[in-house]
Amino acid sequence: MASLDEYSASYKTLITCIAARIPVVLWGPPGQGKTSVIKRIAKDQGRHLEVILASIREPQDFAGLPIISNGLATITPPDWAKRLSQVNDGILFTDEVNTAPPSVQAALLRVCLDKVAGDCHLGDDTSVIAAANPPEQAADGWDLAPPLANRFCHIDWELPAEVVRDGLSGNWISFGIKMPNESKLQSSLIAEKAALSGFLASRPDLTTVIPKSSAEQGRAFPTPRSWEMVATLSGWITACDLEPSVRRLAVLGCVGPGPAAEYITYRENIDLPNPEELIKNPKDFVIPNRMDKVYVIGASIMAVLRNNMTLERWNSVGIIIERIANSGHPDLAVTFARDWLRERPKGATPDRGLLKSLIPLLTEAKLI
Amino acid sequence: MSISTSDTLEESKLRVMAAKIVAQGRWPYLSTVIFSLKLIPTQELPTLAVDNGWRMYYNPEFVLQQPAEVLATMVLHEALHCINQHGRRFESLNQSAESHDFWNMSGDANINQTLDESNFPWGEFLPIRFETLKTYGVKVGMSTETAFFTILNYFEKHPETQKKSNDCGSVSGGRSRGYEAPKNDVSNPAVKNDQQDVIRDRVAQEILKNFREKGSGSVPGNLLRWAQDLLQPQIKWQTVLAGAVRASLANSTGRKDYVFTRPSRRQGINAKSETEIVLPAMRKPIPPAMAIIIDTSGSVADSEINTFLTEVESIVRSNGIADNISVIPCDSIAGETIKIKSLSKFRSIQLKGGGGTDLREGFKAALELKPVPKIILVFTDGDTEWPNDLPSKIESTIICCTAEKNLEYLPKYSKGILISIQT
C-alpha cells in the first residue's frame, strides 16, 4: 500500500502532466478514485472535462465515423471531440484504455499524439489523460501497444489507507501546485533541454532502448519522444519548485527506472560546483549541507586531480580536504585523504593543519 | 552504566567515524549512504540504531568496546537497513507495531547473511542469523517478509514462547523510538524520504557500474540483485507468459476485434438513406486449439509442473479458451495425450515420466491432434533437441524454460520465457 508521501508525489506529478500537456496514463486497480481526482483537478483549474470509457467504444469513436455521401467518404468526428475543439484548455480523460481491443488502441494513438479525432483538431491546449488496470487485474486486459505506451507518462495510482479513512468522513485530501510565470517556465525548459542533451551525449546508448517482453513494452521506455517529454516535465517541475520525489516519478514514468535514475544523478551532478574551478579557488568552496553531495564533489575533485597531477593542484586539493574535515566531516575527509596521500607528488609535504585535523582519525582507523 | 566524560564522548565519536571509513573502504559503492548517516551519541540504547531520517544513534560505551573493524560491520548493517527500505516495507504490510520485533529479526537475518558472505568480522558480538531463528521455522534465504510471517505464525501457535526484544531503530519501521531526535531537528537534520530515494538510486548505479567494470565477484550477489531489481526490474514470468499467450491468440486469430473488411450487422439500418455510415463488424473466430507439451523427464520436478499448470489454467481462463486444449507429457517418447474439456481438469492431471528427453516427439504428437493446435506451449528445462523448423500448421510456439543456461539454445521461431519457480 502506498504512503501519503507517495500519493502526494503521484498526485502532483499528475497535475504537472496535465498542466504541461503531456499525455499521462494512471495505472491502478479499479476503485482508486482516479476519475474523481481528475474531476477535482479539472474543477480546480477551471477546465472543461470529457470522460470516455475506451473499453465500450469502437475505433471510429476516436478515428471518426466514415460517412458516404455523394460517392465521397468523410470522416465525421464524435460529439465529445467537437466540444473539446470548441473550448480552450479542455481535458480528455479516457478510462480503461488497456481493456479496449487493439484496433481501438490504435485509433487512440492519433488522439493522444496529434490531438486529432476524425478530422477534428482538439487543439494543442487540450490535455490527454488515460487510466488503465494492470493486465493481470483486468478481466480482459491487453498489454498497452508499445507505440501507444511510449506516448504517455506512466504513473502508478494507489490510495493510501489514511486518505481513504479521511475521505470517508467527507474530507478527500487533494494537492495543488503553483503555476509558474511564463518567463521562469521558459528559462527552466531551456535549461532542462540543455541538461538533457548533455546527458544523452554522454550516454547515447540510452537514447532508444526497446524492452524485450510485451509486458515491459506496455510501460515506460526511452525513445527520443519520451526523452522530450522528460525535458518538458522536468522543466515544469523546476519552474513550479516541486519536490525531488515528483521529478523522480515524472522521469521514471516517461523512460523507466534505470534511465531515470541515471538522468537524475547526472542532473544533480551538473548543479554541483565544477571541480576544476574548486581546485583553482579552493578557498571559495562552500560545503553543501547534504552529505551525499559533499561525497560526490570530493570524488570528482580526486578524479580530475588524478588526470592532471601537479604539486600546486595537489596542495589545493589538500586545502579542500581540510575544509571538509573542519566542517565536522573528518570521516569523509579521511576517505579522500587516503587516496590523496597515496598520489603525493615527489617532494610534497602535506599541510600541518590538515594533518592535525586528520591524525586522530587516521590512527583510529589504523591507516597510519 | 557510568556517565560519559567528554573524553569518552570524543573518543567514541572518533571510533564510529573510523568505522565509517573502514566500512567505506570495504564497499565503496555504499559511500553516499554511509556518509549520509548523521552521528548522535546517546545513553538510552545499549548498542547502535538508525532512525527513518538516517540519523545513527550510538552508545559511546558500547562503541568503545568494539574495534573499528567490528564496528564497521555494524555500520554496514545499518546502511543495509537504509537501502533495503525495511521501514517502508514494514509499513506496507499493515501489521501491528508490536510485531515489529519479529520484522527487525527477519531483516537482520537477511542483512547479516549478506555480511557473512563477505566474511566481515563481528568480534564478540552475536548477530542474528537465519540459524538463530531456526526454532521459529525460518529457513536460510527466506525473504524478510516470508521470515517475518513465519515467525508471526510460530508465536500465534506457541503464545507461551518468550519473546526476544531486538531493535535497530525506526529505520526498520514502527513508531519513533524514545531516544530519537525530532523529525525536524535543525542541529541534526534528517535525510528526507525523497532524498533517500535519490541516494538509493545512486548507490544502485554505483553497484551496477562496479559490476560492469570489475565483473561478478566484485559485488556481493545480494547487493547486485537489489540494484538490478531497483533499476532494471524484471517482470514476473507469470505476467510475461500471460502476455505471450494473449499476443499469440491475437496474432493467430485476430481475436474479438473490429474489422471493416466485413459488413456490420447493423449496416442495413441506413442503407436506404442518402448518406450512409460505414460501420465495422466484430470478429471473434473460434478460439484456436492449443497444445501444452510438458517435459516429464527426470530433471523436471513435479512441483514445478504443478505450479506451471496452475498458472496456465488461470491464463486460459481469463482468455476464454477453455476447450480445445491438449496436454502432452513427453520424455524420450510422447505419452498419452490428455484432452482438457473443462478447466477443473487441470488440477487432476497426473503426469508420468522419467529418463531422457526428446521434445521433438511431443511436437510430432501435437501435429497428429485434430484439430491441429495453432499455439504450442512448452514447459521444459531445455535439455532437449528441437524441431529444426516450425511445423507449417503451428502459428506460434512459446517455450517456458526453467534453466537460464539453455535459454539461448531455444529455436529461433519460438518465444522463450525464463521461468523461475521457487520451491
HADDOCK unambig.tbl for C-alpha pairs under 7 A between the chains (distance, minus, plus):
assign (segid A and resid 1 and name CA) (segid B and resid 92 and name CA) 5.14 0.50 0.50
assign (segid A and resid 66 and name CA) (segid B and resid 277 and name CA) 5.98 0.50 0.50
assign (segid A and resid 66 and name CA) (segid B and resid 278 and name CA) 5.63 0.50 0.50
assign (segid A and resid 67 and name CA) (segid B and resid 275 and name CA) 6.57 0.50 0.50
assign (segid A and resid 67 and name CA) (segid B and resid 276 and name CA) 5.49 0.50 0.50
assign (segid A and resid 67 and name CA) (segid B and resid 277 and name CA) 4.33 0.50 0.50
assign (segid A and resid 67 and name CA) (segid B and resid 278 and name CA) 6.05 0.50 0.50
assign (segid A and resid 68 and name CA) (segid B and resid 275 and name CA) 5.57 0.50 0.50
assign (segid A and resid 68 and name CA) (segid B and resid 276 and name CA) 4.94 0.50 0.50
assign (segid A and resid 68 and name CA) (segid B and resid 277 and name CA) 6.16 0.50 0.50
assign (segid A and resid 69 and name CA) (segid B and resid 274 and name CA) 6.71 0.50 0.50
assign (segid A and resid 69 and name CA) (segid B and resid 275 and name CA) 4.67 0.50 0.50
assign (segid A and resid 69 and name CA) (segid B and resid 276 and name CA) 6.52 0.50 0.50
assign (segid A and resid 101 and name CA) (segid B and resid 257 and name CA) 5.81 0.50 0.50
assign (segid A and resid 103 and name CA) (segid B and resid 257 and name CA) 6.72 0.50 0.50
assign (segid A and resid 103 and name CA) (segid B and resid 258 and name CA) 6.55 0.50 0.50
assign (segid A and resid 136 and name CA) (segid B and resid 239 and name CA) 7.00 0.50 0.50
assign (segid A and resid 139 and name CA) (segid B and resid 318 and name CA) 6.36 0.50 0.50
assign (segid A and resid 140 and name CA) (segid B and resid 318 and name CA) 6.68 0.50 0.50
assign (segid A and resid 143 and name CA) (segid B and resid 243 and name CA) 6.81 0.50 0.50
assign (segid A and resid 213 and name CA) (segid B and resid 240 and name CA) 6.57 0.50 0.50
assign (segid A and resid 214 and name CA) (segid B and resid 243 and name CA) 6.28 0.50 0.50
assign (segid A and resid 215 and name CA) (segid B and resid 239 and name CA) 6.83 0.50 0.50
assign (segid A and resid 215 and name CA) (segid B and resid 240 and name CA) 5.85 0.50 0.50
assign (segid A and resid 215 and name CA) (segid B and resid 243 and name CA) 6.07 0.50 0.50
assign (segid A and resid 244 and name CA) (segid B and resid 194 and name CA) 6.09 0.50 0.50
assign (segid A and resid 245 and name CA) (segid B and resid 194 and name CA) 4.95 0.50 0.50
assign (segid A and resid 257 and name CA) (segid B and resid 231 and name CA) 5.19 0.50 0.50
assign (segid A and resid 257 and name CA) (segid B and resid 232 and name CA) 6.86 0.50 0.50
assign (segid A and resid 258 and name CA) (segid B and resid 231 and name CA) 4.16 0.50 0.50
assign (segid A and resid 258 and name CA) (segid B and resid 232 and name CA) 5.71 0.50 0.50
assign (segid A and resid 261 and name CA) (segid B and resid 201 and name CA) 5.77 0.50 0.50
assign (segid A and resid 265 and name CA) (segid B and resid 202 and name CA) 6.63 0.50 0.50
assign (segid A and resid 291 and name CA) (segid B and resid 35 and name CA) 6.16 0.50 0.50
assign (segid A and resid 291 and name CA) (segid B and resid 36 and name CA) 5.16 0.50 0.50
assign (segid A and resid 292 and name CA) (segid B and resid 32 and name CA) 4.82 0.50 0.50
assign (segid A and resid 292 and name CA) (segid B and resid 35 and name CA) 6.77 0.50 0.50
assign (segid A and resid 292 and name CA) (segid B and resid 36 and name CA) 5.96 0.50 0.50
assign (segid A and resid 295 and name CA) (segid B and resid 32 and name CA) 6.53 0.50 0.50
assign (segid A and resid 331 and name CA) (segid B and resid 17 and name CA) 5.18 0.50 0.50
assign (segid A and resid 331 and name CA) (segid B and resid 18 and name CA) 6.64 0.50 0.50
assign (segid A and resid 331 and name CA) (segid B and resid 20 and name CA) 6.94 0.50 0.50
assign (segid A and resid 331 and name CA) (segid B and resid 21 and name CA) 6.11 0.50 0.50
assign (segid A and resid 332 and name CA) (segid B and resid 35 and name CA) 6.79 0.50 0.50
assign (segid A and resid 335 and name CA) (segid B and resid 21 and name CA) 6.17 0.50 0.50
assign (segid A and resid 361 and name CA) (segid B and resid 14 and name CA) 6.05 0.50 0.50
assign (segid A and resid 361 and name CA) (segid B and resid 18 and name CA) 5.98 0.50 0.50
assign (segid A and resid 364 and name CA) (segid B and resid 14 and name CA) 6.87 0.50 0.50
assign (segid A and resid 364 and name CA) (segid B and resid 15 and name CA) 6.34 0.50 0.50
assign (segid A and resid 364 and name CA) (segid B and resid 18 and name CA) 5.78 0.50 0.50
assign (segid A and resid 365 and name CA) (segid B and resid 18 and name CA) 4.57 0.50 0.50
assign (segid A and resid 365 and name CA) (segid B and resid 19 and name CA) 6.84 0.50 0.50
assign (segid A and resid 365 and name CA) (segid B and resid 22 and name CA) 6.71 0.50 0.50
assign (segid A and resid 365 and name CA) (segid B and resid 68 and name CA) 6.46 0.50 0.50
